[in-house]
Every structure is written in C-alpha cells, then in structure tokens.
Amino acid sequence: MRIKGIKLYQYSTIRGLLRCCCALFAASISNAIADEPPAAEPAGVSVVAPATSNQDAMQLDTVKVTADRPGYKTDQASIGAKIDIPLKDVPQSVTVIDSELLKDIAPRVIDEVADYVAGVSREAVQSNPYAISFFFRGFNTAGSASTFNGFHEDGFETPQSSINIERIEFLKGPASVLYGGGGALSGLVNIVTKQPLANAQRELTAGGGSFEHQYSTLDATGPINSDKSLRYRLTAAYDKDGDFVYGAHDQSLFVSPYLSWNVDAATRIDLELSGQDIRRPGRESGFLRYPDFFKLPVRIQLGDPGVPDGDGGTLTSYAMHAEITHIFDNGWKLREGLFGHNLRSNDTTVQVIGYDPDTTEAQRRVRNVNAYGRERDSQTELSGSADTFGLAHQWLGGFEVVRQTSGSTFLVAPYSSIDIFDPQYPGEQTGDIVPDEQYNSGTRTLAGYVQDLVTLPADFKLMVGVRYDRLTSFVGPYDGAPESSQNDTAASPRAGLIWQPHESQSYYLSWTRSFAPNVGQSESGSVFAPERGTQYELGAKFDLAPRLSFSTALFRYRLRNVLAPDPNDPTDTYSIAVGEQRSEGFEAELTGRVMRDWDVVGSYTYLNATVTKDTSLPVGDRLTGVPRNEIGIFNKLGLRALGVPELAVTLGISFASDRESGLPNDPDGSGPLTADDVKLPSYTEISAGLIWDKPAYTLRFNGRNLSNEKIYDGYYSSFQPRAPRSVDASLAVRF
C-alpha cells in the first residue's frame, strides 16, 4: 500500500473497530460467566505462567498473585537481552516500571515516569504532548529511542495510552547490539503491552481533574472458548482536555484488541491491533532563550487559541503486532514477529520565532504541517540453552528486516507579533502562506545478530553479542523519487563479565558500541561515516531482601563522528564529522518493598555530559537539559497498622539541579545575556496520592506539583514549562 494513498481515517473508523471489539467482549463475557464461578477470589490477580520448557510453556495453568503483592520489584525484563532472563544476568543498567507502579504514579503523559528512573530525564520535544522522548545519560533522543514489544517506533509522533501497558523498560546506554542503529545510540525505552489472560477480569475506570480533564478506560480479558486455548484482551481509553495551556483543547480515542491462541502445547499465535485518533491544537509555542520568558505564567498562550479554527489538528495512528512462537522438544524456541505502523497527522499552529527584549514583543509565524509515517518490521529469532565443553550457554540468534518511511510538508506565513507580557487575541496572518520545507525520507535495514550468555566456573558469567547492520538511508522531495541515498554497514558488539558470588549479588563490567547513520552534505560529496558511541560500565546489583533490590553503576560514554559545521564553508551548507561528546556519571536505584506496607522506588544520578570536540560549539559546554544531580523518590505506604487495610497514601519527590537551555551554553547575538540568565532553574516537584482499594473497586486521588513550582524542560535551544499544580480523581470498578 502506498504511503501517499493512506486515508486519514476519522472517528467513524475507530468507532467501527470499537463496536466489533465490544461484540467480541460481550460474547466472551457470557462464555466466561458460563465457565467461571462468579466469586473468583477477588483479592488476587491471575496471570499466565511464564514459559520454562516445552512441556509447560504453552499450558494455560495460572499463577495466583495474592493481595500481598511483591511490591515494585521486578526480577526479569526482555529489553536487555531480548529474552526473559534475570536482570542480574544483564551486564547493563536496566529499570522496569511495572503496571502496578504505573497505576500508582498515574502519569498524565508517559514521560512523567522518568522522574523516578536513574539516568533518564524528560525532554520537551517541541511541546509535542504525545511524544515519547527522553534524555538518556545526557543525550537527547527526540523520540527515536522507543520500541513497542521490541519493535522500533518513532516516538516523536507516536501516541500511546497507558491502559494497555504491562511495563515500561529502560535500557541505559548503547542498545545497538540488539536493536540496531539510530534510536538505540544512548538508551532505549521499550513498552511491553498487556497480554490476554486465561481467567476473566474486567475493569472500567472513569476520572477527571484540573484543566477540565475527563477520561475513561476499559481493560477486559479472559477466555473465549471452553478450554481457554483462545483468549482475548480489549483495552480502550477516551481522554479529553487536561492541557494546562490557555485555550488548548484536545481529545483522544484509543482501542486495542488482542487475541492469543495456543494452537497446541508447543505453538502459540498472538495478534494485537491498536488504533488511536487524536484531535488537538497545534503544538504549543516553545519559550526562547531569554530571561524574560522565565517571568511568564506557565499557562500563557504565546500562539493563538483561535488558530486553527474548528476541530484543530489531527493525528491518526494504527499498529499491528503479530507473533508465532514454537517451542521444540529440546526446549529451543523459534519466534517470528511482524510489526506494522501507519500514522498521519495534520496541524496548524502559531509559533514564536524571535523576540525583542527592548519592546517585549515576540515575532511569530503560522505553520501548517502535514506528515505521515510508515514502519514495517520482521524479526526471526531462535533461542535456547545448550552445554558445550562443560559450559552452559543461553543462545539467541536473529535476523531482522526493517523499512521505515516518513515525510512532511511545511507551509508557513508571517503572523502578527505579540507582547509576551500583555498578549492580545486573536492575531492575524500578515502575508501569504508559502512552502517552507518538503521532504520524504526513510531507511531500509537488513540485520543479523547473535548473543551468548555463558556460565563459567567460579561464579562467573560472560555475555557476548554482536549485530551486523546494512542500512540504506534516503531522502528526497515529498512527492517524488529520492534525490540522494547512502549505504552504511556497521557491527555493534557488546561484552560483559558478570560475577555472582551469591544468589543475591551480581557485579559486572561491560563494554558496548553503538552507531547511527550520519546523513548530511559534505563539500566533496562523500558519504559520512556513521556516528559511533562507546560505553564502559561498572555496576553491581543486590537483593537486599526477597522483595527489595538495589543497583548502582559507574559509566563513561563517548560519542564520536558527530556532524559539525564545516569551518571553511561561509554558507553553513556543508558539514564535517569531527564532533565529539562525552557523558560520564554515577547512578543508584532502590526498588521494592522496605516493609510489609511500604513500597518504594528511589533513584540518584550524577551526570557530567559535555562537548569535547567541535568546530563551532565551545569545548566544555554542557549538553542541553542535563542536570548534574537528579533525585527521584516515590513511596506507597499502606495504612493497615491504623486499622484501614484498604487505604494507602503515595508521596513522590523529584529534584533536578539547574540545566543548560541550549548549545552553546552562552548564547551569542541574543542580547546582553550571560549563561546564568538562560539556565533552566533547579526544581523540586512534589506529588501525592490517596488510594482506597477494595476487591470490587479502587478510588484514587492524585495531586501533582503541589508546591506549584515553575519547572521547565529543555529541547535543543528552546524550553517548555510543565503543568502547575493539578489534581484528579478516578474510580475503577471490577466486574
């Protein structure tokens, strides 16, 4: 199907899909009622048992997790090795936010969870409210470092509802050995979705709060047939408003049906679909690097609430995820996974493009962006265990084929200026709208990878792996053939030595390399070598108690071949690959249950991320948006000791020291400023919640930024305020 022929589906399409899913839901409810006793141990949650061998991997036996849950501690994740192994066997820093912690944090948008993850910070991403984007150990990802069940997604324009998320996995440092180039350069976030379960569960939630926020969600799962070999999960969400910027209104409709079929004891087929339709205004106008912008109220609208007219911008996203898994008699597993994603967006917004501190007037333009994206991914993997020369091996081998294409057209026109301290609406367009930029770009990737986890004598383990990518990048006009392309080949190795003198302790030393294609223009017309990253990491992971873990890491990461302006080109048209940046620091995390009714997630990061070589940026400048010190602590305290076992309170505190608002740190030609004038100030954000949890329902109250502090997040050379104080409440009913 041709990208340019993708229809921009409206609400009617998703409503039709939702009606079909609801019919499936209703049928399965009647079947579940017939097969399941009505009182199914409300205090527990049933999940499909994890695969361990050919005999039990595909069975539908369930494990009951009682109300005495193990807290926030997670022992396994797939992101660090692409197979489910204990986190202590991964020689790299990994953090997991599970569904329970995600519910308790109750983020308005996904990136809020970064406040409690060591080495990860929020990124403003041009004020895009639906982007999934972070700073990983000082390096911005601009939405390119997100995966969906292990398949790459462009998080810059990828909406995501939290209702279907089972856990969010953060891999800190290079991930190219398993996930290829580009987004895996400095870190990766993987969203793992909820799977269908063998026991029927249904939950309906409704809530609302500050800034006219309204939302409702549905999460239903259970068997479809009598032997429970065919199961479903249906998640859906409706979200309206909640944007704190004056005059900004949006709404979103999300639905995701998921079917899982155990064909026999060894073979399983999964099919997951998702669709989301968003109506929103254009992205809010970011703040420029002048101290006057710090004096503004955070809710100010510097664009124009009357533009665009009518329903505002649209973003429509559809995804398909299918997998076939077969386990052989010897326990080896063959997996074939397919992923497809299409999105289309169109928005119009008024942007601030300049500022005069003498008149306090901001120059603006109106911009329309029509964009599309398409991703197709196939992964074939074989994994299993074998003994060779008396050593135990856990092998993974895979082959991946990826095709990604995207394009945008930008139309711009001059717009009336605005006094930032006395904004008047509406404004008006003051000139003709003209094309500003039109492009079509993409990549084609062929890759193979292999990994081995070897158990050595004397309590040592060794993880080694390498991935080889052949990547073709192309760019051209929006409606035409590519004008230029380049081929890159790269090998991304990893080696990690692990020592586990006790089952509760793990120490590791690892070396990892990463790459990303460099697409630019040199004066000679030659192709640039890929951008390369190399990381050394020394870490330790401990189980302080059965339900409490502690991890720490020291790391040094160097990024080379960063494109920089050619100093011999006065037109700033050409580049040279001589830039170098470095990040080094220390991380520590505490996760789990401290006492019977006290769960905690705590993190600390010290980070020094600077420019070490460039033709235009000063050596020693700190990278944008990166605090030297960052602390995050989230607590959940049950009040069973006070005689109210249903009640729990939460308290979250996050702190970040000051950060640079852009590069270079001391802006040139922007008025009489010093570096201190445009630093993003340090902050301490306090959130709290109250949870009343019964077998049949849960009532939640949440408050964010309770001290109403002004907090800003950076993105290249602009920044954006976070929401002021806000509250919301929700009621979840299980039936």
C-alpha positions in Angstrom: 0.0 0.0 0.0 1.4 3.3 -1.0 2.0 5.8 1.8 0.7 8.7 -0.1 -2.6 6.9 -0.5 -3.2 6.3 3.2 -6.5 7.7 4.1 -6.7 10.0 7.1 -9.4 8.0 9.0 -11.8 9.8 11.2 -13.5 8.8 14.4 -16.1 6.6 12.5 -13.3 4.1 11.6 -12.2 3.6 15.1 -15.8 3.5 16.4 -16.5 0.7 13.9 -13.4 -1.2 15.3 -14.6 -0.5 18.8 -18.1 -1.9 18.0 -16.6 -5.1 16.7 -14.4 -5.4 19.8 -17.3 -4.8 22.1 -19.2 -7.6 20.3 -16.3 -9.9 21.0 -16.2 -8.6 24.5 -19.9 -9.3 25.1 -19.6 -12.8 23.7 -16.6 -13.6 25.8 -18.3 -12.3 29.0 -21.2 -14.7 28.5 -18.8 -17.6 27.9 -16.7 -16.6 30.9 -19.8 -16.5 33.1 -20.7 -20.0 32.0 -17.3 -21.4 32.6 -16.1 -19.4 35.6 -17.5 -19.4 39.2 -18.9 -15.9 39.9 -16.7 -15.4 43.0 -13.2 -15.8 41.6 -11.0 -14.8 44.6 -11.3 -11.1 44.2 -8.2 -10.4 46.3 -5.9 -11.9 43.7 -4.8 -11.4 40.1 -4.2 -14.4 37.8 -1.6 -14.4 35.1 -0.4 -16.9 32.5 2.6 -18.8 33.9 5.9 -17.9 32.3 7.3 -20.3 29.7 10.1 -22.5 31.1 10.1 -25.7 29.0 8.4 -27.4 26.1 6.1 -29.2 28.5 4.7 -26.2 30.4 5.5 -23.2 28.1 2.2 -23.2 26.3 -0.1 -24.5 29.0 -2.8 -22.4 30.5 -2.1 -23.0 34.1 -2.3 -19.8 36.1 -0.3 -18.4 39.0 -2.2 -16.6 41.6 -0.7 -13.4 42.9 -2.4 -12.5 46.2 -3.2 -9.2 47.7 0.2 -9.4 49.4 2.0 -8.3 46.2 5.8 -8.3 45.9 5.9 -4.6 45.7 7.5 -2.8 42.8 10.5 -5.1 42.5 10.8 -6.8 39.0 13.4 -9.5 38.5 13.1 -10.0 34.8 12.9 -7.9 31.6 13.3 -8.6 27.9 14.9 -5.3 26.9 18.5 -6.1 28.0 18.9 -9.4 26.2 15.8 -9.9 24.0 15.0 -13.0 26.1 13.5 -13.1 29.5 16.4 -13.6 31.8 17.0 -12.3 35.4 18.1 -8.7 35.5 21.2 -9.7 37.4 22.4 -11.6 34.3 22.3 -8.4 32.2 25.6 -6.5 32.3 24.0 -3.1 31.8 21.7 -0.8 33.8 18.0 -1.6 33.3 15.0 -0.1 35.1 11.5 -1.5 34.9 8.3 0.4 35.7 5.6 -2.3 36.1 1.8 -1.9 35.7 1.3 -1.5 39.5 3.8 1.3 39.8 2.5 2.9 36.6 -1.0 3.0 38.2 0.3 4.5 41.4 2.3 7.2 39.7 -0.7 7.9 37.5 1.2 9.8 34.8 -0.8 12.3 32.6 1.7 11.5 29.8 4.2 8.6 29.7 7.4 10.7 30.0 6.5 11.6 33.7 7.8 8.2 34.8 11.3 9.4 34.0 11.3 11.4 37.3 12.0 8.1 39.1 14.4 6.4 36.7 18.2 6.9 37.2 20.0 8.3 34.2 16.8 9.3 32.4 15.2 12.8 32.2 12.2 14.3 30.4 12.6 16.0 27.1 10.3 18.8 25.8 10.3 17.7 22.1 8.9 20.8 20.6 6.0 20.8 23.0 4.5 17.7 21.4 2.1 16.4 24.1 2.1 12.9 22.6 5.8 12.2 22.0 7.6 9.5 23.9 11.1 11.0 24.3 13.8 11.3 27.0 17.4 12.3 27.7 19.4 9.1 28.2 22.5 9.7 30.2 22.7 13.2 28.8 21.9 12.6 25.1 18.6 13.6 23.7 16.6 11.0 21.7 14.0 13.3 20.1 11.5 10.4 20.1 13.7 8.0 18.2 14.6 5.6 21.1 11.3 3.9 21.7 10.2 0.4 20.9 6.9 -1.4 21.1 7.2 -5.0 22.3 10.8 -4.9 20.9 9.9 -3.3 17.5 11.2 0.2 16.7 8.7 3.1 16.7 9.2 6.8 16.0 8.2 8.1 19.4 8.3 11.7 18.1 4.8 11.3 16.6 3.7 8.0 18.2 0.8 8.4 20.7 0.5 5.8 23.4 -2.2 5.2 26.0 -1.1 3.7 29.3 -4.2 1.5 29.6 -2.6 -1.4 27.6 0.9 -1.1 29.2 2.1 -4.1 31.3 5.5 -2.5 31.9 8.0 0.1 30.6 11.6 -1.0 30.4 14.5 1.4 30.3 17.9 0.3 29.0 20.6 2.9 29.8 23.5 3.1 27.4 24.0 1.7 23.8 21.5 -0.9 22.6 22.6 -1.2 19.0 23.8 -4.8 19.6 20.1 -5.9 19.8 18.1 -3.1 18.2 20.3 -1.6 15.5 21.4 2.0 14.9 19.7 5.3 15.4 17.4 5.3 18.4 19.5 2.8 20.4 22.5 5.2 20.4 22.4 6.2 24.0 19.5 4.3 25.5 16.2 2.7 24.8 12.7 2.6 26.2 10.6 -0.5 25.5 6.8 -0.6 26.0 5.5 -4.1 26.8 1.8 -4.4 26.4 -0.7 -6.5 28.5 -1.4 -10.0 27.2 -4.7 -11.9 27.2 -5.2 -14.0 30.4 -6.8 -17.3 31.0 -9.0 -16.0 33.8 -11.7 -13.4 33.2 -11.0 -9.9 34.5 -12.8 -6.7 33.6 -12.1 -3.1 34.9 -13.8 0.1 33.9 -12.3 3.4 35.1 -13.7 7.0 34.9 -11.9 10.1 36.2 -11.3 13.8 35.8 -9.4 16.7 37.2 -7.8 20.1 36.6 -7.9 21.9 33.4 -11.3 20.3 32.5 -9.7 16.9 32.2 -12.0 13.9 31.6 -11.1 10.3 30.9 -12.4 6.8 30.9 -10.7 3.4 30.3 -11.7 -0.2 29.8 -9.4 -3.2 30.4 -11.1 -6.6 29.8 -9.5 -10.1 29.4 -10.5 -13.7 29.6 -11.0 -16.9 27.6 -13.2 -17.2 24.5 -13.6 -21.0 24.3 -14.1 -23.6 27.0 -10.6 -25.0 27.1 -9.2 -21.4 27.3 -6.8 -22.0 24.5 -8.2 -18.9 22.8 -8.1 -15.8 24.9 -8.7 -12.1 24.3 -7.8 -8.7 25.8 -9.5 -5.5 25.0 -8.2 -2.1 26.2 -9.7 1.2 25.3 -9.4 4.8 26.5 -11.1 8.1 25.9 -9.3 11.2 27.1 -10.4 14.9 26.8 -8.7 18.1 27.6 -6.3 18.4 30.5 -3.8 20.6 28.6 -2.8 23.4 31.0 -2.0 26.0 28.3 -4.7 28.6 28.0 -7.1 27.9 25.1 -5.7 24.5 24.3 -8.2 21.7 24.0 -7.7 18.1 22.8 -9.3 14.7 22.8 -8.1 11.2 22.1 -9.9 7.8 21.4 -7.8 4.7 21.8 -8.7 1.0 21.3 -6.6 -2.2 21.2 -7.9 -5.7 20.7 -5.5 -8.6 21.4 -6.1 -12.3 20.6 -3.8 -15.1 21.8 -4.3 -18.7 20.6 -2.5 -21.8 21.9 -2.6 -24.0 18.8 -1.2 -26.9 20.8 1.2 -27.4 23.7 4.1 -26.0 21.8 2.8 -23.4 19.4 1.2 -20.0 20.2 -0.1 -17.3 17.9 -0.6 -13.7 19.0 -2.3 -10.9 17.1 -2.5 -7.4 18.6 -4.1 -4.3 16.9 -4.3 -0.8 18.1 -5.8 2.4 16.8 -5.8 6.0 18.1 -7.4 9.1 16.8 -6.4 12.4 18.4 -7.9 15.9 17.9 -5.6 18.5 19.1 -4.4 22.0 18.6 -1.0 22.5 17.0 2.0 22.2 19.3 2.2 25.0 21.8 4.8 27.6 21.1 8.1 27.0 23.0 9.9 29.6 25.1 13.0 31.2 23.6 16.4 31.6 25.4 15.7 35.0 27.1 15.3 35.6 30.8 12.0 37.4 30.2 10.3 34.1 29.4 11.0 32.8 32.9 8.8 35.7 34.2 5.7 34.5 32.3 2.9 32.4 33.9 3.3 28.8 32.8 -0.2 28.7 31.4 0.4 31.5 28.9 -0.6 31.0 25.3 2.0 32.6 23.0 0.4 31.1 19.9 -3.2 31.9 19.3 -6.1 29.9 20.8 -8.2 30.8 17.7 -5.8 29.0 15.3 -6.5 26.6 13.9 -10.3 27.1 13.6 -12.7 24.3 14.0 -11.5 20.9 15.4 -7.8 21.7 15.3 -5.1 19.3 14.3 -5.4 15.6 13.9 -3.2 12.6 14.4 -4.3 9.1 13.5 -2.2 6.1 14.3 -2.7 2.3 13.5 -0.5 -0.5 14.5 -0.4 -4.3 14.1 1.7 -6.7 16.0 1.7 -10.5 15.3 3.9 -13.3 16.6 4.1 -17.0 16.1 6.1 -18.9 18.8 7.0 -22.5 18.7 9.0 -24.5 21.3 10.8 -27.6 20.1 11.1 -30.8 22.1 14.6 -29.8 23.3 13.3 -26.5 24.7 14.6 -24.2 22.0 12.2 -21.5 20.9 11.5 -20.2 17.4 9.8 -16.8 17.2 8.6 -14.9 14.1 7.4 -11.4 14.8 5.8 -8.9 12.5 5.0 -5.2 13.2 3.4 -2.6 11.0 2.6 1.0 11.9 0.9 3.8 9.9 0.3 7.3 11.1 -0.9 10.5 9.6 -1.0 14.0 11.2 -2.0 17.5 10.2 -1.8 20.5 12.4 -1.6 24.3 12.2 -0.1 26.4 14.9 1.2 29.9 15.6 4.9 29.8 16.7 7.2 32.3 18.3 10.4 32.6 16.1 12.0 35.7 17.6 12.0 38.2 20.5 12.9 41.8 21.1 13.7 42.4 24.8 13.5 46.2 24.3 9.9 46.1 23.2 9.0 42.7 24.8 7.4 41.7 21.5 7.7 38.2 20.1 7.7 37.7 16.4 5.5 34.9 15.2 4.6 32.8 12.2 1.8 30.4 11.4 2.8 27.0 10.2 0.9 24.0 8.8 2.5 20.6 8.9 1.1 17.6 7.0 3.1 14.4 7.9 3.0 10.7 7.6 5.0 7.8 8.8 5.1 4.1 8.0 7.1 1.3 9.6 7.3 -2.4 8.6 9.4 -4.8 10.7 10.1 -8.5 10.6 12.1 -10.4 13.3 13.0 -14.0 13.2 14.7 -15.4 16.3 15.9 -18.7 17.7 16.8 -19.0 21.3 17.7 -21.8 23.7 20.1 -23.5 26.1 22.9 -25.9 25.4 26.0 -27.3 27.1 29.3 -27.2 25.3 32.7 -28.4 26.7 31.1 -28.5 30.1 29.8 -24.9 30.0 26.1 -23.9 29.9 25.1 -21.5 27.2 22.0 -19.4 26.6 21.9 -18.6 22.9 20.0 -16.0 20.9 20.2 -15.6 17.1 18.1 -13.4 14.9 17.5 -11.8 11.6 15.7 -8.5 11.1 14.3 -6.7 8.1 13.0 -3.1 8.6 11.6 -0.5 6.3 10.8 3.0 7.7 9.4 5.9 5.6 8.3 9.3 6.7 7.6 12.7 5.2 6.3 16.1 5.9 5.3 19.3 4.1 5.7 22.6 5.9 3.7 25.7 4.9 4.5 29.0 6.7 3.2 32.6 6.6 4.1 35.7 8.7 1.8 36.3 11.7 1.2 39.4 13.9 3.6 39.9 16.8 2.6 39.6 20.4 3.6 41.4 23.6 4.5 38.4 25.9 3.5 40.4 29.0 0.2 41.6 27.5 -0.9 39.1 24.9 -3.9 40.1 22.8 -6.1 37.5 20.9 -6.8 36.9 18.2 -3.9 37.8 15.9 -3.9 37.8 12.2 -1.9 36.4 9.3 0.1 39.2 7.7 1.4 37.6 4.5 0.9 34.7 2.0 1.5 31.2 3.1 4.4 29.6 1.2 6.2 26.2 1.2 9.0 26.1 3.8 10.2 22.6 3.6 9.0 19.4 2.0 10.8 16.1 2.3 10.4 12.3 2.1 13.0 10.1 3.9 13.5 6.7 5.2 15.7 3.7 5.9 15.9 0.1 4.8 17.7 -2.2 7.2 19.0 -5.8 6.9 20.5 -7.1 10.1 21.7 -10.3 11.8 22.6 -10.7 15.4 23.8 -13.4 17.8 24.2 -13.4 21.6 25.5 -15.9 24.1 25.3 -15.9 27.9 27.9 -18.4 29.2 28.0 -19.8 32.7 31.7 -20.0 33.7 33.4 -21.6 36.7 34.0 -19.7 40.0 30.5 -18.0 39.9 31.3 -16.0 36.7 29.2 -15.5 33.6 30.1 -13.9 30.3 27.6 -12.2 27.9 28.9 -11.5 24.4 27.0 -10.4 21.4 27.3 -8.7 18.0 24.9 -7.3 15.5 25.7 -6.5 11.9 23.5 -3.9 10.0 23.4 -3.0 6.4 21.4 0.2 6.3 20.3 2.3 3.4 19.1 5.9 4.1 17.4 8.0 1.5 15.9 11.5 1.3 14.0 13.4 -1.4 11.0 15.5 -2.2 7.7 14.8 -0.6 6.0 13.7 -3.9 9.0 12.3 -5.9 11.8 9.9 -6.2 14.7 10.1 -3.7 17.3 12.6 -4.6 20.1 11.1 -2.5 20.8 8.0 -0.6 23.7 6.4 1.2 24.7 2.9 2.4 26.1 2.2 5.8 27.4 -1.0 7.3 28.2 -1.4 10.9 29.0 -4.1 13.5 27.8 -3.4 17.1 29.4 -5.6 19.7 28.9 -6.0 23.4 30.9 -7.9 26.0 30.1 -8.2 29.7 31.7 -10.1 32.5 29.5 -10.9 35.5 30.5 -12.3 38.9 27.8 -13.7 41.2 29.4 -14.9 44.4 26.0 -15.2 46.0 22.5 -15.6 44.5 21.6 -12.1 45.9 24.7 -10.4 44.4 25.8 -9.6 40.9 28.8 -7.5 39.8 29.6 -6.7 36.2 31.9 -4.9 33.8 30.7 -4.2 30.3 31.9 -2.7 27.0 29.3 -1.7 24.4 29.5 0.1 21.0 26.6 1.7 19.1 26.1 3.5 15.8 23.8 5.8 13.9 23.9 6.8 10.2 25.2 10.3 9.5 23.0 11.9 6.8 24.4 15.2 5.7 26.2 17.1 3.0 30.0 17.4 2.7 31.8 19.8 0.3 33.4 16.9 -1.6 30.1 15.0 -1.8 31.5 12.0 0.1 29.4 9.9 2.5 29.9 10.4 6.2 31.0 7.5 8.4 28.3 6.6 11.0 28.1 8.3 14.3 29.8 6.0 16.9 29.3 5.6 20.6 31.4 3.5 23.0 30.5 2.9 26.6 32.3 1.3 29.6 30.1 0.5 32.6 30.9 -1.0 36.0 28.0 -2.0 38.1 26.5 -4.0 40.9 23.0 -5.4 41.6 21.9 -6.7 45.0 18.8 -8.3 46.5 18.8 -6.6 49.9 15.7 -8.7 50.8 13.5 -11.0 48.8 11.3 -8.1 47.7 13.9 -5.2 47.7 16.7 -4.7 45.2 19.5 -2.1 44.9 21.7 -1.4 41.9 24.5 1.0 41.1 26.6 1.8 38.1 29.6 3.9 37.0 29.7 4.7 33.3 31.7 6.6 30.7 30.1 7.1 27.2 31.8 8.8 24.3 30.1 9.8 21.1 32.3 10.4 18.0 31.8 11.5 14.4 29.1 14.0 15.4 28.4 16.3 12.4 29.6 19.8 12.9 29.6 22.8 10.6 32.5 23.0 8.1 34.6 25.9 9.2 35.8 26.5 5.6 32.2 27.0 4.4 30.8 30.5 4.9 27.3 29.5 3.7 26.9 26.9 6.5 25.7 24.4 3.9 28.4 21.7 4.4 29.3 19.6 7.4 32.3 17.6 8.7 32.2 14.6 11.0 34.6 15.7 13.7 32.3 16.4 16.7 32.7 14.5 19.9 30.6 14.5 23.1 31.1 12.7 26.4 28.9 11.6 29.2 30.2 10.1 32.5 28.5 9.6 35.8 27.1 7.5 38.6 23.6 6.0 39.1 21.9 4.3 42.0 18.4 2.8 42.3 16.4 1.2 45.1 13.2 -0.7 44.2 10.8 -2.9 46.1 9.3 -3.4 49.5 11.0 -1.9 52.5 8.4 -3.2 55.0 5.1 -5.0 54.7 3.2 -1.9 53.8 5.9 0.3 52.4 6.9 0.1 48.7 9.5 2.5 47.3 11.3 3.4 44.1 14.3 5.7 44.6 17.0 6.9 42.2 20.0 9.2 42.2 22.1 10.3 39.2 25.3 12.3 39.0 26.0 13.2 35.4 28.6 15.3 33.6 27.8 15.5 29.8 29.9 17.9 27.8 31.1 18.8 24.3 34.7 17.6 24.0 35.4 18.4 20.3 33.6 20.6 17.7 34.2 23.3 15.1 31.5 25.7 16.3 30.5 24.7 19.8 32.8 25.6 22.7 34.6 22.7 24.2 33.4 22.1 27.7 29.8 23.3 27.2 27.3 21.1 29.0 24.7 19.3 26.9 21.1 20.7 26.8 18.6 19.8 29.5 21.1 17.7 31.6 21.2 18.2 35.4 24.4 17.3 37.2 22.4 15.9 40.1 19.0 14.3 39.9 16.9 12.5 42.6 13.6 10.8 42.4 11.7 9.0 45.3 8.3 7.5 45.1 6.7 5.9 48.2 3.5 4.0 48.7 2.5 3.4 52.3 -0.4 1.1 53.3 -2.3 2.0 56.5 -3.0 -1.5 57.7 -1.4 -0.7 61.0 -4.0 2.0 61.6 -6.9 -0.5 61.1 -7.7 0.6 57.5 -6.1 -2.0 55.2 -7.9 -0.6 52.2 -6.2 2.7 52.4 -2.8 3.7 51.1 -1.0 7.0 50.5 1.6 7.9 48.0 4.3 10.5 48.0 6.6 11.3 45.1 9.5 13.8 45.2 11.8 14.6 42.3 14.7 17.0 42.3 17.0 18.3 39.5 19.8 20.8 39.6 20.0 23.6 37.1 20.4 22.6 33.4 21.6 24.4 30.3 18.8 25.6 28.0 20.8 25.1 24.8 24.1 24.9 22.9 26.2 27.0 23.0 25.6 27.5 26.8 26.3 31.2 26.5 24.1 32.4 23.5 25.7 34.8 21.1 23.8 37.7 19.4 20.7 37.3 21.7 21.2 40.5 23.7 23.2 41.2 26.9 22.8 37.8 28.4 25.1 35.6 30.4 25.0 31.8 30.7 23.3 32.0 34.1 20.5 34.1 32.6 19.2 31.3 30.5 19.8 28.2 32.6 16.8 26.1 33.4 16.5 26.6 37.1 16.7 23.7 39.6 13.4 22.4 41.0 11.8 20.1 43.5 8.4 18.7 42.4 6.1 17.1 45.0 3.3 14.7 44.2 0.9 12.8 46.5 -2.0 10.5 46.2 -4.6 8.6 48.2 -5.8 5.1 47.2 -8.9 3.3 48.6 -8.6 -0.3 47.3 -11.4 -2.9 47.6 -11.9 -6.1 45.7 -14.7 -4.6 43.6 -13.4 -1.1 43.1 -10.5 1.3 43.6 -10.8 5.0 44.3 -7.8 7.2 43.6 -6.9 10.9 44.3 -3.7 12.4 42.9 -2.1 15.7 43.2 0.9 16.9 41.1 3.4 19.7 41.6 1.7 20.5 44.9 4.1 23.4 45.6 3.1 25.0 42.3 6.7 25.4 41.3 7.7 26.7 37.9 9.5 23.8 36.2 11.0 23.7 32.7 12.2 21.0 30.3 14.6 21.6 27.5 14.9 20.7 23.9 17.8 21.8 21.8 17.7 25.6 22.1 14.2 26.1 23.5 12.3 25.1 26.6 8.8 24.5 27.8 7.1 24.8 31.2 5.5 21.9 32.9 2.0 22.0 34.3 1.3 24.0 37.5 -0.5 22.4 40.5 -3.1 19.9 39.4 -5.4 17.3 40.9 -7.5 14.5 39.6 -9.7 11.6 40.9 -10.7 8.3 39.4 -12.9 5.3 40.2 -12.1 1.9 38.8 -14.8 -0.8 39.0 -14.1 -4.5 38.5 -16.9 -6.8 37.4 
